[in-house]
């Protein structure tokens, strides 16, 4: 796909597409997300931003679990590790 074709599909200028290709940090994330959607790469974006991959979310989720449950989860995880 040419720069002009991509620019038309993004509803943007060819200059923006050139800046995207060069990795210009001033290009909005929305432009990259739209480009990924047009190229059929949104699954990669979903995986990138999933909560399962976010260590801060994971830590906060663990801390939100009551102490008794955390202890049982820790025991269950140890058991699962031993099974492997």
Secondary structure, 3 states (H helix, E strand, C coil): CCHHHHHHHHCCCHHHHHHHHHCCCCCCHHHHHHHHHHCCCHHHHHHHCCHHHCHHHHHHHHHHCCHHHHHHHHHHHHHHHHHC
